[in-house]
Amino acid sequence: MEGSFYDYSDEELAQFIPIIKAAGREGKKVQVYFNNHPNGSGAKNGLKLKEMVAEDFL
């Protein structure tokens, strides 16, 4: 990992799902922030996590 040029793996992103689900069950608003950089990993990681959370709720 070099500075903010990090791209999370699916396994790393999956670790956030229980935390997000628990907060949602408590009625909390959940916001996730990924640092972005020229390679676009922040946006990619955010979209992937959103997709994974949606699949987990199906």
Summary of the structure (lengths in Angstrom):
residues: 58
radius of gyration: 12.2
end to end distance: 33.0
largest distance: 36.1
contacts: 118
relative contact order: 0.21
helix: 53%
strand: 3%
